[in-house]
Amino acid sequence: MKLTALEKEVIEAYVDDDFVRDFGYEHPNSSTWVKSFHQNLNMSREKLSGVISSLVKKGLVYTNGESFSLTSKGIKMAREVE
């Protein structure tokens, strides 16, 4: 599956996120808050929402609107991106 540069950036930043590191990105309980995650990146909250939406459509990310996490497919992609 081909990822855009922004999608790769979000997955890489997710893996390095402080909240995610508590469990490790491969743990099913790993997630991070959308509202604070964009601060780790050089992108607006609106742009991040668009990238997350794209990753959801590709089946790589799950979100409830407030937080997001990698799906099992997303975890496999993160291993490749990392």
C-alpha positions in Angstrom: 0.0 0.0 0.0 1.3 3.4 -0.9 1.3 6.1 1.7 1.6 9.9 1.2 4.4 11.8 2.9 1.9 13.2 5.4 0.5 9.8 6.2 4.0 8.4 6.8 4.8 11.5 9.0 1.7 10.9 11.1 2.5 7.2 11.6 6.1 7.9 12.5 5.0 10.6 15.0 2.4 8.2 16.4 5.1 5.6 17.1 7.2 8.2 18.9 4.3 9.9 20.8 4.6 10.0 24.6 1.2 8.5 25.3 1.8 5.7 22.8 5.2 4.9 24.3 3.6 4.1 27.6 2.4 0.8 26.1 4.3 0.6 22.9 2.7 1.2 19.5 2.0 -2.5 19.0 -0.1 -2.8 22.1 -3.9 -2.9 21.5 -4.5 -0.3 24.2 -2.1 2.3 22.7 -3.8 5.5 21.6 -3.2 9.2 21.6 -5.3 12.4 21.7 -6.1 14.0 18.4 -6.3 17.5 20.0 -2.8 17.5 21.3 -1.1 15.2 18.7 -1.0 17.9 16.0 1.3 19.9 18.3 4.0 17.2 17.8 3.8 17.8 14.0 4.2 20.9 11.9 0.5 20.8 10.8 -2.8 22.3 11.7 -5.4 20.3 13.5 -7.6 20.5 10.4 -4.8 19.0 8.2 -4.2 16.3 10.8 -7.9 15.4 10.8 -7.7 15.0 7.0 -4.7 12.7 7.2 -6.3 10.6 9.9 -9.4 10.4 7.8 -7.3 9.1 4.9 -5.6 6.6 7.1 -9.0 5.4 8.4 -10.2 4.9 4.8 -7.0 2.8 4.2 -7.8 0.7 7.3 -4.6 1.7 9.1 -6.1 3.8 11.9 -9.1 3.7 14.2 -10.5 6.9 15.8 -13.4 7.8 18.0 -13.0 11.5 17.2 -11.1 12.3 20.3 -8.2 9.8 20.2 -6.8 7.5 17.6 -4.8 4.3 17.4 -3.3 2.0 14.8 -5.3 -1.0 13.6 -3.5 -4.3 13.2 -2.9 -3.4 9.5 -1.6 0.0 10.7 0.8 -1.7 13.1 2.2 -3.8 10.2 2.6 -0.6 8.2 4.3 1.2 11.1 6.9 -1.6 11.2 7.7 -0.9 7.5 7.8 2.8 8.0 9.8 2.8 11.2 
